Amino acid sequence: MNLRSLFLEYQAQTSDTPLMLEVERAEGIYMFDKNGKKYIDIISGIGVSNVGHRHPNVTKAIQDQLDKHLHLMVYGEFVQSPQVLLAEALAKTLPSHLNSTYFLNSGSEAVEGALKLAKRITGRTKLIGFDNAYHGSSHGALSMCGDETFKSRFRPLLPEVYTIKYNDTSAENLSVIDNKTAGVIIEPIQGEAGVKIPTNEFIKALRKRCSEVGAQLIFDEIQCGFGRTGKFWAFEHFDAEPDILVCAKGMGGGMPIGAFIGRKEDMALFKNNPMLGHISTFGGHPISCVASLATLNTILEEQLLAEVHDKGELFKNLLKDLPEVKSIRSIGLMMAVEFESYEKLTTIISNAMELGVVSDWFLFCSDSMRIAPPLTITKEEIQEACELIVKAIRLS
Ligand SMILES: Cc1ncc(COP(=O)(O)O)c(C=O)c1O
């Protein structure tokens, strides 16, 4: 059996139409299949390769750590320099109250930790999410997603979960957040909804309401954080700060890692009643932490944020006038290009793949094409990618 048949035979499948690309090697914005055919990755392995595939700073950090140690002990017992230095570096990127980081292995896991922390801080149980939100596939994270089709076959999920409207400042909407509410989780920029950008007024009103009733405001920056929108954290676009911040994906530079970050005094609640109130064997794996620190330093030292806005604009300018493109929603290098239908988009994505550009749909927005390339993409590479995307559209 060849690899493709083995993939279909032995690897659990979650769709009848996996992309089935057999990548042998990847570097920068490019992936190469076993025949040497080159593909441009304009989705960064879905929001992961923010500094490109195999950035030399990331691979060097991994190699250096390989020669020191791998896993030593479950999370939070030993003083491991990769975890300590990353926690310190994260705190330096954040407002002073977000000064304590708990490391995990994925976005969903980090969301679980954040929800538990909100319950401990408030002593309450009610949780609030938003329509079309995506927070992960584990039971708690899935409970907070805002798409009933995605959730219904897995009920019962968490009780006392309410879904309210994104970007709606009305009292009717925000008053669902009340003094029984433990936490409100929101993506400052919604990803799987197809890049939905709220107003500053909405985020400010949400912050105000949470403060009024003593609910924890949790920002899920798993997809929009780590430079994706042109600021290191997406919430920096707004006049509001979260009580708890969740990150993952692009944080690891290609390695699995997630984290929730909060106030030191709040995190301390996990120490008592029960002791060890949140446990992870592999959370903060040394290899993932050094890769993440190298990623963070690369974004800052190579000043990658400075050009993200202009690069996004270039993509937009090269695509917006095509008659097939209905609209483009974007912030920095987080973009959704809207077409007339799912069928049209599917043809375009498949044409693009043939031509050597890998794109994707969004979970909860089936007519829009995802564009979220590595932040390291050059203007020439954007031209190259857009020429192929235009060709894919013309052939559709
Ligand atoms: C906003 C957001 N939250 C949470 C998750 C879940 O992260 P993971 O797939 O690492 O569990 C994702 C993944 O796409 C996401 O985009």
Ligand as a Chemical Component Dictionary entry (heavy atoms), coordinates in Angstrom:
data_LIG
# 
_chem_comp.id                   LIG 
_chem_comp.type                 NON-POLYMER 
_chem_comp.pdbx_formal_charge   0 
_chem_comp.three_letter_code    LIG 
# 
loop_
_chem_comp_atom.comp_id 
_chem_comp_atom.atom_id 
_chem_comp_atom.alt_atom_id 
_chem_comp_atom.type_symbol 
_chem_comp_atom.charge 
_chem_comp_atom.model_Cartn_x 
_chem_comp_atom.model_Cartn_y 
_chem_comp_atom.model_Cartn_z 
_chem_comp_atom.pdbx_ordinal 
LIG C1 C1 C 0 -9.888 30.826 18.253 1  
LIG C2 C2 C 0 -9.523 29.389 18.520 2  
LIG N1 N1 N 0 -9.637 28.906 19.747 3  
LIG C3 C3 C 0 -9.310 27.635 20.044 4  
LIG C4 C4 C 0 -8.861 26.766 19.075 5  
LIG C5 C5 C 0 -8.508 25.351 19.428 6  
LIG O1 O1 O 0 -7.127 25.158 19.388 7  
LIG P1 P1 P 0 -6.519 23.698 19.209 8  
LIG O2 O2 O 0 -6.916 23.198 17.859 9  
LIG O3 O3 O 0 -5.037 23.893 19.375 10 
LIG O4 O4 O 0 -7.078 22.855 20.312 11 
LIG C6 C6 C 0 -8.735 27.235 17.770 12 
LIG C7 C7 C 0 -8.287 26.336 16.683 13 
LIG O5 O5 O 0 -8.536 26.538 15.536 14 
LIG C8 C8 C 0 -9.074 28.576 17.474 15 
LIG O6 O6 O 0 -8.977 29.070 16.229 16 
# 
loop_
_chem_comp_bond.comp_id 
_chem_comp_bond.atom_id_1 
_chem_comp_bond.atom_id_2 
_chem_comp_bond.value_order 
_chem_comp_bond.pdbx_ordinal 
LIG C1 C2 SING 1  
LIG C2 N1 SING 2  
LIG C2 C8 DOUB 3  
LIG N1 C3 DOUB 4  
LIG C3 C4 SING 5  
LIG C4 C5 SING 6  
LIG C4 C6 DOUB 7  
LIG C5 O1 SING 8  
LIG O1 P1 SING 9  
LIG P1 O2 DOUB 10 
LIG P1 O3 SING 11 
LIG P1 O4 SING 12 
LIG C6 C7 SING 13 
LIG C6 C8 SING 14 
LIG C7 O5 DOUB 15 
LIG C8 O6 SING 16 
# 
